[in-house]
Amino acid sequence: MHYGSFEAVKDLNINIPHGGIYGFLGENGAGKTTTIRMLTGIIKPTSGSIEMRGKRFSKVSLADKKSIGYVAQEQHFYPWMTCRDLGKFVSRLYPNWNQQQFSELLDRLNLAPKRKSSDLSGGMKTKLALALAIASQPELLILDEPTTGLDLISRREVMQLIIDQKEMRQGSTLFSTHLIEEVEQCATDIGVIHRGKLLFEGKLDPIVEQMQVFKASKQWLEDHSSTLSVISSEATASGQMKIIAMLDDHQWQSISHEVEPLNERGHLESILIACIER
């Protein structure tokens, strides 16, 4: 995707699994919002294509938009409309609208049906947008950093709803954030984007489970660097190297007797930093 001579997204290929929550992770300005704006049809890619529901196209059509729910970073509602009015308005746009679910979500999120959107705080508007998007029963729910600017309580409510909505509908979720703990909390899959390029993609649980933390000599690391998927390494006060590497059970068993295992858990943050620094 180009903006003039600036290439905002480069050869991006992401795979959002059906029924999962895809954590789209990257620092501010990495290209997350541009990617989302292409997926939602707000902007047209300057090259490449999008595949959805078995169809490949260069821009999302109006019909396809009806299968996408979208929560932007900032919410803009008609100020004179109440929460109930907005539900009625959105229901006309989505053929699978679930009115009962929308009413239940308003109650769960403490959003009074007769309250005007102009009287809602920023956090309440985000919760309303999420309720509208979920009740639309979309095949793809896209959330662009939905917790930005929220207080602690509102953020917790939104995060829990993102987790729970997976059971409320049949479909996939793309969840964009720069906060690693949010991805660890709710995602089934992750993609790491940096300067418009996808650096890493995979299932979350195997990634975390396969991260091993151990110490070894610098010479040992040099001898094994070509066969190990090393995320990071740093020298310790003792002169040894502290290493974080992605290893399956067989790989770990083959080297565990040669190194000093550390009773530490690898973190997703290590992968993000390593990807960005490469």
Backbone as CSV, one residue per row, in Angstrom:
resi,resn,N_x,N_y,N_z,CA_x,CA_y,CA_z,C_x,C_y,C_z
1,MET,0.851,-1.196,0.000,0.000,0.000,0.000,0.881,1.237,0.000
2,HIS,0.712,2.110,-0.995,1.508,3.318,-1.117,0.673,4.560,-0.817
3,TYR,1.309,5.496,-0.140,0.791,6.852,-0.018,1.814,7.742,-0.696
4,GLY,1.585,8.046,-1.967,2.607,8.748,-2.719,3.821,7.849,-2.886
5,SER,4.975,8.341,-2.483,6.199,7.536,-2.589,6.435,6.679,-1.343
6,PHE,5.610,6.876,-0.310,5.785,6.133,0.944,5.023,4.809,0.882
7,GLU,5.730,3.727,1.144,5.123,2.395,1.146,4.763,2.020,2.579
8,ALA,3.470,2.095,2.914,3.024,1.870,4.287,2.960,0.390,4.645
9,VAL,2.590,-0.443,3.668,2.506,-1.889,3.867,3.177,-2.574,2.695
10,LYS,4.070,-3.544,2.981,4.874,-4.168,1.941,4.658,-5.681,1.914
11,ASP,4.169,-6.205,0.804,4.054,-7.654,0.587,3.484,-8.370,1.806
12,LEU,2.415,-7.830,2.353,1.838,-8.379,3.573,0.930,-9.560,3.255
13,ASN,1.124,-10.660,3.953,0.298,-11.847,3.766,-0.055,-12.400,5.140
14,ILE,-1.275,-12.116,5.608,-1.690,-12.618,6.914,-2.838,-13.605,6.733
15,ASN,-2.883,-14.594,7.617,-3.894,-15.638,7.560,-4.661,-15.653,8.871
16,ILE,-5.924,-15.239,8.836,-6.749,-15.150,10.031,-7.581,-16.427,10.120
17,PRO,-7.336,-17.288,11.107,-8.026,-18.582,11.162,-9.493,-18.446,11.548
18,HIS,-10.322,-19.320,10.985,-11.745,-19.308,11.316,-11.930,-19.698,12.791
19,GLY,-12.714,-18.911,13.494,-13.022,-19.212,14.886,-11.983,-18.762,15.886
20,GLY,-10.880,-18.216,15.412,-9.815,-17.803,16.312,-9.772,-16.298,16.525
21,ILE,-8.896,-15.878,17.438,-8.632,-14.458,17.667,-7.180,-14.204,17.262
22,TYR,-7.006,-13.416,16.219,-5.684,-13.140,15.662,-5.166,-11.839,16.269
23,GLY,-4.139,-11.952,17.090,-3.519,-10.775,17.692,-2.548,-10.139,16.719
24,PHE,-2.901,-8.955,16.232,-2.086,-8.253,15.233,-1.226,-7.246,15.990
25,LEU,0.035,-7.592,16.156,0.906,-6.904,17.098,1.973,-6.082,16.383
26,GLY,2.188,-4.862,16.863,3.235,-4.013,16.302,3.235,-2.666,16.989
27,GLU,4.373,-1.994,16.942,4.450,-0.688,17.583,3.619,0.324,16.807
28,ASN,3.384,1.475,17.395,2.623,2.528,16.713,3.308,2.895,15.396
29,GLY,2.522,2.997,14.332,3.082,3.338,13.032,3.610,2.155,12.248
30,ALA,3.376,0.936,12.733,3.923,-0.248,12.062,3.163,-0.611,10.797
31,GLY,1.911,-0.146,10.679,1.109,-0.472,9.508,-0.171,-1.229,9.846
32,LYS,-0.477,-1.348,11.144,-1.664,-2.103,11.557,-2.953,-1.448,11.059
33,THR,-3.091,-0.145,11.287,-4.327,0.539,10.910,-4.489,0.589,9.403
34,THR,-3.403,0.784,8.657,-3.490,0.777,7.193,-3.990,-0.580,6.699
35,THR,-3.476,-1.655,7.274,-3.922,-2.999,6.911,-5.412,-3.162,7.182
36,ILE,-5.841,-2.701,8.346,-7.251,-2.819,8.727,-8.137,-1.985,7.807
37,ARG,-7.685,-0.810,7.431,-8.477,0.047,6.538,-8.634,-0.602,5.157
38,MET,-7.643,-1.396,4.739,-7.787,-2.140,3.483,-8.778,-3.288,3.645
39,LEU,-8.695,-3.998,4.758,-9.580,-5.139,4.999,-11.040,-4.718,5.126
40,THR,-11.275,-3.526,5.638,-12.649,-3.057,5.825,-13.180,-2.302,4.612
41,GLY,-12.343,-2.103,3.608,-12.791,-1.425,2.392,-12.763,0.083,2.477
42,ILE,-12.179,0.631,3.529,-12.089,2.083,3.656,-11.122,2.648,2.620
43,ILE,-10.038,1.916,2.389,-9.107,2.292,1.327,-8.860,1.080,0.436
44,LYS,-8.499,1.338,-0.807,-8.235,0.267,-1.759,-6.733,0.018,-1.840
45,PRO,-6.301,-1.241,-1.733,-4.870,-1.532,-1.866,-4.347,-1.088,-3.229
46,THR,-3.123,-0.585,-3.251,-2.533,-0.180,-4.526,-2.009,-1.384,-5.298
47,SER,-1.895,-2.525,-4.620,-1.519,-3.776,-5.277,-1.952,-4.928,-4.381
48,GLY,-1.946,-6.134,-4.956,-2.323,-7.294,-4.171,-3.827,-7.490,-4.113
49,SER,-4.257,-8.444,-3.282,-5.674,-8.772,-3.207,-6.039,-9.260,-1.807
50,ILE,-7.332,-9.363,-1.564,-7.875,-9.845,-0.299,-8.725,-11.065,-0.612
51,GLU,-8.594,-12.113,0.207,-9.414,-13.299,0.016,-10.310,-13.470,1.223
52,MET,-11.615,-13.596,0.977,-12.586,-13.749,2.042,-13.736,-14.611,1.538
53,ARG,-14.153,-15.562,2.355,-15.257,-16.452,2.004,-15.027,-17.141,0.648
54,GLY,-13.781,-17.489,0.388,-13.445,-18.201,-0.842,-13.348,-17.329,-2.074
55,LYS,-13.514,-16.004,-1.905,-13.428,-15.081,-3.043,-12.181,-14.206,-2.912
56,ARG,-11.582,-13.915,-4.031,-10.404,-13.040,-4.057,-10.772,-11.754,-4.786
57,PHE,-10.446,-10.607,-4.196,-10.803,-9.335,-4.819,-9.798,-8.266,-4.405
58,SER,-9.779,-7.167,-5.141,-8.830,-6.089,-4.868,-9.392,-5.070,-3.878
59,LYS,-10.715,-5.013,-3.765,-11.343,-4.113,-2.807,-12.603,-4.757,-2.263
60,VAL,-12.861,-4.526,-0.983,-14.032,-5.101,-0.326,-15.296,-4.455,-0.877
61,SER,-16.240,-5.285,-1.316,-17.494,-4.779,-1.875,-18.482,-4.452,-0.756
62,LEU,-19.573,-3.787,-1.120,-20.611,-3.458,-0.155,-21.204,-4.729,0.445
63,ALA,-21.396,-5.747,-0.380,-21.958,-7.015,0.109,-21.024,-7.669,1.113
64,ASP,-19.717,-7.610,0.845,-18.755,-8.210,1.766,-18.658,-7.424,3.069
65,LYS,-18.877,-6.108,2.991,-18.829,-5.294,4.202,-19.890,-5.718,5.212
66,LYS,-20.978,-6.305,4.723,-22.049,-6.749,5.604,-21.642,-7.964,6.439
67,SER,-20.526,-8.572,6.094,-20.028,-9.715,6.865,-18.842,-9.323,7.753
68,ILE,-18.569,-8.004,7.834,-17.438,-7.513,8.629,-17.942,-6.578,9.720
69,GLY,-17.554,-6.839,10.954,-17.809,-5.917,12.054,-16.533,-5.159,12.353
70,TYR,-16.636,-3.865,12.637,-15.432,-3.032,12.774,-15.565,-2.082,13.951
71,VAL,-14.555,-2.102,14.810,-14.461,-1.140,15.910,-13.176,-0.351,15.713
72,ALA,-13.313,0.934,15.423,-12.158,1.792,15.162,-11.526,2.280,16.464
73,GLN,-10.383,2.946,16.344,-9.719,3.492,17.534,-10.565,4.586,18.163
74,GLU,-11.224,5.391,17.343,-12.085,6.464,17.838,-13.489,6.259,17.297
75,GLN,-14.478,6.496,18.163,-15.869,6.255,17.789,-16.562,7.570,17.419
76,HIS,-17.299,7.530,16.327,-18.052,8.709,15.886,-19.491,8.281,15.597
77,PHE,-20.395,8.634,16.496,-21.806,8.309,16.344,-22.608,9.584,16.092
78,TYR,-23.799,9.427,15.506,-24.699,10.569,15.407,-25.062,10.998,16.828
79,PRO,-24.732,12.228,17.208,-24.864,12.635,18.618,-26.284,12.615,19.156
80,TRP,-27.287,12.765,18.278,-28.667,12.804,18.749,-29.269,11.408,18.948
81,MET,-28.546,10.384,18.485,-29.071,9.023,18.598,-28.784,8.416,19.964
82,THR,-29.747,7.658,20.473,-29.542,6.910,21.716,-28.890,5.574,21.373
83,CYS,-28.476,4.848,22.402,-27.905,3.510,22.181,-28.904,2.626,21.437
84,ARG,-30.175,2.712,21.835,-31.209,1.918,21.181,-31.380,2.342,19.720
85,ASP,-31.375,3.662,19.462,-31.501,4.170,18.088,-30.376,3.649,17.202
86,LEU,-29.161,3.649,17.753,-28.001,3.198,16.977,-28.127,1.713,16.652
87,GLY,-28.669,0.950,17.604,-28.909,-0.460,17.337,-29.881,-0.654,16.187
88,LYS,-30.967,0.117,16.170,-31.952,0.027,15.089,-31.325,0.435,13.752
89,PHE,-30.495,1.482,13.800,-29.841,1.976,12.579,-28.904,0.914,12.006
90,VAL,-28.059,0.347,12.847,-27.080,-0.647,12.393,-27.773,-1.942,11.967
91,SER,-28.893,-2.282,12.617,-29.593,-3.527,12.298,-30.049,-3.564,10.846
92,ARG,-30.289,-2.388,10.248,-30.736,-2.332,8.858,-29.594,-2.644,7.876
93,LEU,-28.378,-2.557,8.357,-27.215,-2.751,7.492,-26.699,-4.187,7.505
94,TYR,-27.038,-4.932,8.559,-26.493,-6.282,8.726,-27.612,-7.316,8.743
95,PRO,-27.625,-8.232,7.801,-28.725,-9.200,7.694,-28.794,-10.192,8.855
96,ASN,-27.697,-10.395,9.552,-27.678,-11.370,10.650,-27.780,-10.703,12.026
97,TRP,-28.277,-9.488,12.061,-28.373,-8.734,13.313,-29.148,-9.519,14.383
98,ASN,-28.586,-9.527,15.624,-29.207,-10.232,16.746,-29.640,-9.207,17.792
99,GLN,-30.919,-8.854,17.769,-31.424,-7.815,18.657,-31.368,-8.237,20.120
100,GLN,-31.691,-9.487,20.384,-31.654,-9.962,21.768,-30.239,-9.866,22.333
101,GLN,-29.280,-10.256,21.537,-27.884,-10.187,21.985,-27.459,-8.744,22.225
102,PHE,-27.898,-7.831,21.364,-27.552,-6.424,21.538,-28.125,-5.886,22.852
103,SER,-29.367,-6.220,23.147,-29.990,-5.774,24.406,-29.247,-6.340,25.603
104,GLU,-28.846,-7.593,25.512,-28.101,-8.224,26.603,-26.730,-7.570,26.790
105,LEU,-26.088,-7.197,25.689,-24.781,-6.546,25.773,-24.894,-5.149,26.374
106,LEU,-25.943,-4.411,26.013,-26.159,-3.099,26.623,-26.291,-3.238,28.134
107,ASP,-27.036,-4.243,28.557,-27.229,-4.472,29.995,-25.918,-4.872,30.661
108,ARG,-25.181,-5.756,30.025,-23.904,-6.222,30.582,-22.902,-5.080,30.733
109,LEU,-22.913,-4.164,29.775,-21.936,-3.072,29.756,-22.447,-1.792,30.419
110,ASN,-23.601,-1.895,31.053,-24.192,-0.752,31.767,-24.402,0.454,30.847
111,LEU,-24.922,0.173,29.664,-25.238,1.220,28.699,-26.755,1.377,28.643
112,ALA,-27.249,2.493,29.131,-28.692,2.722,29.152,-29.210,2.881,27.725
113,PRO,-30.218,2.100,27.312,-30.729,2.160,25.933,-31.180,3.553,25.503
114,LYS,-31.691,4.357,26.442,-32.227,5.669,26.083,-31.193,6.787,26.204
115,ARG,-29.967,6.443,26.519,-28.935,7.470,26.681,-28.367,7.864,25.323
116,LYS,-28.254,9.167,25.069,-27.715,9.643,23.798,-26.218,9.394,23.723
117,SER,-25.742,9.149,22.517,-24.311,8.879,22.336,-23.464,10.089,22.709
118,SER,-24.029,11.298,22.572,-23.282,12.515,22.923,-23.030,12.607,24.417
119,ASP,-23.775,11.836,25.215,-23.614,11.857,26.667,-22.689,10.747,27.168
120,LEU,-22.148,9.959,26.245,-21.296,8.836,26.630,-19.835,9.264,26.702
121,SER,-19.112,8.689,27.651,-17.669,8.912,27.743,-16.978,8.143,26.622
122,GLY,-15.684,8.377,26.468,-14.933,7.665,25.433,-14.970,6.163,25.634
123,GLY,-14.808,5.724,26.887,-14.839,4.293,27.174,-16.201,3.685,26.899
124,MET,-17.267,4.410,27.229,-18.629,3.915,26.989,-18.916,3.829,25.494
125,LYS,-18.379,4.769,24.720,-18.561,4.715,23.265,-17.862,3.493,22.673
126,THR,-16.687,3.174,23.201,-15.978,1.985,22.727,-16.786,0.731,23.037
127,LYS,-17.348,0.664,24.232,-18.158,-0.498,24.605,-19.414,-0.595,23.731
128,LEU,-20.018,0.558,23.415,-21.183,0.559,22.542,-20.809,0.080,21.146
129,ALA,-19.683,0.555,20.634,-19.227,0.136,19.300,-18.987,-1.373,19.261
130,LEU,-18.430,-1.908,20.343,-18.172,-3.347,20.409,-19.482,-4.129,20.462
131,ALA,-20.458,-3.622,21.216,-21.765,-4.274,21.286,-22.441,-4.280,19.917
132,LEU,-22.372,-3.163,19.201,-22.953,-3.065,17.864,-22.275,-4.048,16.903
133,ALA,-20.956,-4.131,16.989,-20.203,-4.997,16.079,-20.489,-6.474,16.346
134,ILE,-20.547,-6.862,17.617,-20.799,-8.267,17.950,-22.222,-8.671,17.571
135,ALA,-23.213,-7.810,17.883,-24.612,-8.119,17.584,-24.875,-8.202,16.083
136,SER,-23.979,-7.649,15.282,-24.109,-7.749,13.825,-23.799,-9.155,13.333
137,GLN,-23.250,-9.997,14.214,-22.909,-11.382,13.884,-22.041,-11.476,12.634
138,PRO,-20.926,-10.747,12.613,-20.084,-10.751,11.409,-19.240,-12.016,11.304
139,GLU,-18.875,-12.355,10.084,-17.942,-13.467,9.885,-16.541,-13.059,10.317
140,LEU,-16.231,-11.777,10.155,-14.930,-11.253,10.571,-15.145,-10.012,11.426
141,LEU,-14.687,-10.068,12.656,-14.752,-8.923,13.568,-13.368,-8.298,13.642
142,ILE,-13.267,-7.013,13.298,-11.980,-6.319,13.273,-11.970,-5.242,14.345
143,LEU,-10.987,-5.319,15.230,-10.869,-4.391,16.356,-9.526,-3.672,16.256
144,ASP,-9.570,-2.369,16.040,-8.345,-1.583,15.859,-7.983,-0.893,17.176
145,GLU,-7.109,-1.519,17.938,-6.650,-1.003,19.234,-7.835,-0.494,20.065
146,PRO,-8.790,-1.359,20.367,-10.034,-0.914,21.023,-9.860,-0.425,22.458
147,THR,-8.743,-0.751,23.108,-8.573,-0.328,24.502,-7.802,0.982,24.638
148,THR,-7.416,1.592,23.530,-6.660,2.850,23.578,-7.438,3.924,24.337
149,GLY,-6.810,4.499,25.347,-7.414,5.599,26.091,-8.416,5.184,27.153
150,LEU,-8.619,3.877,27.355,-9.599,3.430,28.344,-8.988,3.392,29.744
151,ASP,-9.827,3.622,30.750,-9.364,3.454,32.131,-9.273,1.965,32.435
152,LEU,-8.698,1.639,33.583,-8.410,0.243,33.927,-9.667,-0.621,33.943
153,ILE,-10.755,-0.117,34.534,-11.975,-0.907,34.645,-12.590,-1.142,33.270
154,SER,-12.682,-0.073,32.456,-13.259,-0.208,31.112,-12.416,-1.137,30.249
155,ARG,-11.106,-1.031,30.381,-10.219,-1.895,29.604,-10.444,-3.359,29.963
156,ARG,-10.606,-3.639,31.252,-10.850,-5.014,31.686,-12.172,-5.529,31.131
157,GLU,-13.206,-4.683,31.142,-14.513,-5.082,30.607,-14.425,-5.386,29.118
158,VAL,-13.734,-4.516,28.381,-13.607,-4.701,26.938,-12.820,-5.962,26.624
159,MET,-11.716,-6.185,27.336,-10.905,-7.370,27.091,-11.690,-8.645,27.382
160,GLN,-12.458,-8.652,28.452,-13.248,-9.839,28.779,-14.309,-10.090,27.726
161,LEU,-14.895,-9.018,27.205,-15.904,-9.179,26.167,-15.286,-9.698,24.874
162,ILE,-14.072,-9.261,24.565,-13.384,-9.759,23.374,-13.163,-11.266,23.496
163,ILE,-12.812,-11.715,24.692,-12.626,-13.150,24.925,-13.961,-13.882,24.830
164,ASP,-14.998,-13.342,25.476,-16.297,-14.013,25.528,-17.008,-14.049,24.177
165,GLN,-16.795,-12.999,23.337,-17.539,-12.938,22.079,-17.197,-14.091,21.142
166,LYS,-16.077,-14.726,21.388,-15.703,-15.869,20.564,-16.756,-16.971,20.640
167,GLU,-17.431,-17.069,21.818,-18.477,-18.073,21.998,-19.852,-17.550,21.576
168,MET,-19.966,-16.248,21.317,-21.257,-15.649,20.986,-21.562,-15.692,19.494
169,ARG,-20.570,-15.986,18.680,-20.762,-15.898,17.236,-19.837,-16.877,16.536
170,GLN,-20.183,-17.214,15.305,-19.355,-18.077,14.481,-18.547,-17.184,13.545
171,GLY,-17.274,-17.098,13.769,-16.466,-16.237,12.910,-15.080,-16.027,13.474
172,SER,-14.341,-15.144,12.825,-12.953,-14.858,13.195,-12.837,-13.437,13.734
173,THR,-11.747,-13.210,14.471,-11.505,-11.895,15.051,-10.072,-11.462,14.771
174,LEU,-9.928,-10.254,14.256,-8.605,-9.632,14.116,-8.522,-8.532,15.156
175,PHE,-7.573,-8.687,16.079,-7.448,-7.781,17.219,-6.096,-7.080,17.143
176,SER,-6.125,-5.795,16.806,-4.897,-5.021,16.648,-4.530,-4.331,17.955
177,THR,-3.247,-4.403,18.320,-2.791,-3.755,19.551,-1.273,-3.615,19.525
178,HIS,-0.750,-2.720,20.365,0.694,-2.667,20.580,1.029,-3.126,21.991
179,LEU,0.008,-3.596,22.725,0.182,-4.046,24.105,0.280,-5.576,24.152
180,ILE,1.452,-6.074,24.468,1.716,-7.512,24.416,0.835,-8.284,25.384
181,GLU,0.584,-7.727,26.570,-0.214,-8.459,27.559,-1.637,-8.692,27.069
182,GLU,-2.156,-7.808,26.216,-3.507,-8.011,25.681,-3.537,-9.202,24.724
183,VAL,-2.508,-9.334,23.918,-2.425,-10.470,23.004,-2.301,-11.761,23.795
184,GLU,-1.441,-11.781,24.815,-1.277,-12.973,25.634,-2.571,-13.348,26.343
185,GLN,-3.392,-12.367,26.628,-4.634,-12.601,27.365,-5.720,-13.239,26.510
186,CYS,-5.785,-12.875,25.211,-6.960,-13.313,24.441,-6.673,-14.007,23.119
187,ALA,-5.485,-13.891,22.567,-5.250,-14.369,21.195,-5.004,-15.871,21.122
188,THR,-5.439,-16.450,20.006,-5.102,-17.834,19.680,-3.951,-17.884,18.680
189,ASP,-3.815,-16.817,17.891,-2.770,-16.708,16.876,-2.212,-15.289,16.924
190,ILE,-0.982,-15.123,16.462,-0.399,-13.782,16.438,0.321,-13.519,15.117
191,GLY,0.373,-12.245,14.773,1.192,-11.782,13.672,1.912,-10.531,14.131
192,VAL,3.191,-10.437,13.850,3.990,-9.277,14.242,4.341,-8.481,12.992
193,ILE,3.920,-7.212,12.964,4.194,-6.347,11.822,5.146,-5.228,12.251
194,HIS,6.085,-4.899,11.371,7.060,-3.837,11.652,7.416,-3.154,10.345
195,ARG,7.242,-1.828,10.325,7.518,-1.027,9.127,6.822,-1.595,7.904
196,GLY,5.574,-2.018,8.096,4.756,-2.476,6.989,4.979,-3.901,6.538
197,LYS,5.891,-4.636,7.189,6.182,-6.008,6.781,5.834,-6.964,7.915
198,LEU,5.281,-8.125,7.546,4.983,-9.154,8.536,6.265,-9.907,8.858
199,LEU,6.666,-9.842,10.125,7.918,-10.466,10.537,7.726,-11.848,11.128
200,PHE,6.540,-12.093,11.666,6.324,-13.368,12.350,4.832,-13.654,12.387
201,GLU,4.480,-14.947,12.260,3.082,-15.358,12.363,3.035,-16.788,12.870
202,GLY,2.084,-17.073,13.758,1.963,-18.436,14.260,0.938,-18.561,15.370
203,LYS,0.690,-19.804,15.791,-0.193,-20.095,16.912,0.463,-19.634,18.198
204,LEU,-0.331,-19.038,19.104,0.244,-18.462,20.312,0.724,-19.512,21.302
205,ASP,-0.101,-20.507,21.629,0.260,-21.469,22.670,1.548,-22.222,22.360
206,PRO,1.708,-22.792,21.155,2.976,-23.474,20.858,4.182,-22.546,20.934
207,ILE,3.985,-21.279,20.540,5.094,-20.329,20.590,5.588,-20.158,22.020
208,VAL,4.651,-19.909,22.927,5.021,-19.695,24.326,5.584,-20.975,24.938
209,GLU,4.969,-22.125,24.634,5.415,-23.393,25.213,6.808,-23.786,24.739
210,GLN,7.164,-23.404,23.521,8.454,-23.810,22.970,9.588,-22.845,23.286
211,MET,9.284,-21.742,23.956,10.355,-20.818,24.324,11.123,-21.374,25.522
212,GLN,12.395,-21.642,25.320,13.263,-22.156,26.381,14.305,-21.103,26.750
213,VAL,14.550,-20.973,28.045,15.530,-20.007,28.549,16.652,-20.781,29.234
214,PHE,17.879,-20.529,28.820,19.001,-21.293,29.378,20.303,-20.513,29.221
215,LYS,21.350,-20.994,29.887,22.689,-20.414,29.769,23.615,-21.389,29.053
216,ALA,24.532,-20.825,28.285,25.553,-21.623,27.614,26.729,-20.704,27.316
217,SER,27.865,-21.310,26.967,29.037,-20.497,26.642,28.858,-19.818,25.295
218,LYS,29.621,-18.776,25.092,29.563,-18.054,23.814,29.974,-18.971,22.675
219,GLN,30.972,-19.838,22.928,31.421,-20.766,21.900,30.318,-21.763,21.546
220,TRP,29.601,-22.235,22.581,28.497,-23.175,22.332,27.445,-22.521,21.444
221,LEU,27.115,-21.272,21.734,26.110,-20.555,20.948,26.569,-20.408,19.500
222,GLU,27.847,-20.071,19.308,28.368,-19.930,17.943,28.308,-21.250,17.189
223,ASP,28.597,-22.361,17.895,28.600,-23.674,17.262,27.192,-24.137,16.872
224,HIS,26.182,-23.660,17.600,24.809,-24.143,17.383,23.885,-23.094,16.744
225,SER,24.413,-21.924,16.457,23.555,-20.829,15.976,22.846,-21.153,14.661
226,SER,23.455,-21.975,13.834,22.854,-22.298,12.534,21.713,-23.309,12.649
227,THR,21.636,-24.021,13.775,20.612,-25.061,13.928,19.543,-24.687,14.949
228,LEU,19.724,-23.554,15.635,18.762,-23.131,16.655,17.979,-21.912,16.191
229,SER,16.735,-21.829,16.605,15.928,-20.631,16.349,16.056,-19.728,17.578
230,VAL,17.135,-18.949,17.597,17.448,-18.105,18.746,16.664,-16.794,18.646
231,ILE,15.914,-16.502,19.702,15.153,-15.257,19.763,16.037,-14.130,20.260
232,SER,16.784,-14.400,21.330,17.681,-13.371,21.866,18.810,-14.035,22.648
233,SER,19.891,-13.315,22.785,21.021,-13.785,23.595,21.744,-12.570,24.156
234,GLU,22.175,-12.689,25.396,22.907,-11.589,26.026,23.922,-12.148,27.011
235,ALA,25.042,-11.441,27.125,26.098,-11.881,28.033,25.689,-11.621,29.476
236,THR,26.043,-12.551,30.361,25.775,-12.407,31.788,27.057,-12.022,32.512
237,ALA,26.946,-11.720,33.800,28.112,-11.320,34.602,29.150,-12.429,34.688
238,SER,28.696,-13.679,34.576,29.616,-14.825,34.673,30.363,-15.073,33.363
239,GLY,29.986,-14.357,32.298,30.629,-14.554,31.010,29.864,-15.481,30.093
240,GLN,28.885,-16.200,30.653,28.062,-17.061,29.833,26.990,-16.235,29.115
241,MET,26.327,-16.874,28.170,25.265,-16.223,27.421,23.908,-16.698,27.935
242,LYS,23.031,-15.759,28.174,21.644,-16.107,28.483,20.890,-16.133,27.158
243,ILE,20.289,-17.277,26.846,19.720,-17.507,25.528,18.222,-17.817,25.647
244,ILE,17.446,-17.215,24.786,16.040,-17.573,24.635,15.880,-18.110,23.221
245,ALA,15.394,-19.335,23.107,15.292,-19.979,21.796,13.973,-20.730,21.686
246,MET,13.502,-20.883,20.439,12.311,-21.670,20.150,12.756,-23.095,19.861
247,LEU,12.348,-24.033,20.744,12.776,-25.420,20.606,11.601,-26.355,20.850
248,ASP,11.412,-27.334,19.970,10.396,-28.351,20.255,10.979,-29.353,21.244
249,ASP,10.178,-30.304,21.681,10.619,-31.247,22.720,11.857,-32.023,22.296
250,HIS,11.893,-32.468,21.059,13.038,-33.254,20.584,14.306,-32.412,20.585
251,GLN,14.208,-31.177,20.109,15.386,-30.299,20.088,15.882,-30.019,21.494
252,TRP,14.936,-29.765,22.416,15.341,-29.452,23.786,16.009,-30.651,24.450
253,GLN,15.469,-31.835,24.236,16.062,-33.036,24.832,17.473,-33.275,24.308
254,SER,17.717,-32.906,23.079,19.033,-33.161,22.477,20.115,-32.225,22.996
255,ILE,19.722,-31.058,23.537,20.754,-30.119,24.005,20.682,-29.834,25.509
256,SER,19.624,-30.261,26.181,19.420,-29.868,27.582,20.569,-30.293,28.492
257,HIS,21.266,-31.395,28.144,22.389,-31.858,28.965,23.656,-31.035,28.717
258,GLU,23.651,-30.195,27.668,24.838,-29.402,27.333,24.763,-27.978,27.879
259,VAL,23.582,-27.568,28.335,23.375,-26.184,28.751,22.851,-26.148,30.183
260,GLU,22.734,-24.931,30.715,22.196,-24.745,32.069,20.774,-24.166,31.968
261,PRO,19.754,-25.026,32.158,18.378,-24.522,32.076,18.104,-23.498,33.183
262,LEU,17.349,-22.471,32.852,16.965,-21.463,33.826,15.475,-21.588,34.118
263,ASN,15.136,-21.419,35.358,13.735,-21.541,35.766,12.999,-20.235,35.469
264,GLU,12.950,-19.902,34.180,12.284,-18.695,33.724,11.373,-19.038,32.564
265,ARG,10.313,-18.268,32.448,9.358,-18.462,31.358,9.651,-17.458,30.251
266,GLY,9.674,-17.960,29.022,9.837,-17.049,27.900,8.583,-16.213,27.710
267,HIS,8.734,-15.009,27.234,7.598,-14.119,27.063,7.472,-13.695,25.600
268,LEU,6.242,-13.408,25.216,5.973,-12.935,23.867,6.744,-11.656,23.565
269,GLU,6.995,-10.871,24.575,7.751,-9.633,24.402,9.123,-9.904,23.796
270,SER,9.722,-11.040,24.179,11.036,-11.381,23.634,10.984,-11.562,22.126
271,ILE,9.922,-12.197,21.639,9.778,-12.393,20.197,9.575,-11.063,19.489
272,LEU,8.712,-10.209,20.064,8.442,-8.920,19.429,9.712,-8.088,19.317
273,ILE,10.466,-7.986,20.395,11.705,-7.202,20.385,12.721,-7.778,19.417
274,ALA,12.841,-9.118,19.433,13.805,-9.763,18.543,13.446,-9.535,17.080
275,CYS,12.138,-9.635,16.767,11.705,-9.416,15.375,12.009,-7.993,14.913
276,ILE,11.742,-7.013,15.791,11.936,-5.618,15.438,13.413,-5.264,15.296
277,GLU,14.244,-5.872,16.129,15.675,-5.531,16.138,16.459,-6.207,15.034
278,ARG,15.882,-7.211,14.419,16.609,-7.923,13.352,16.745,-7.070,12.109
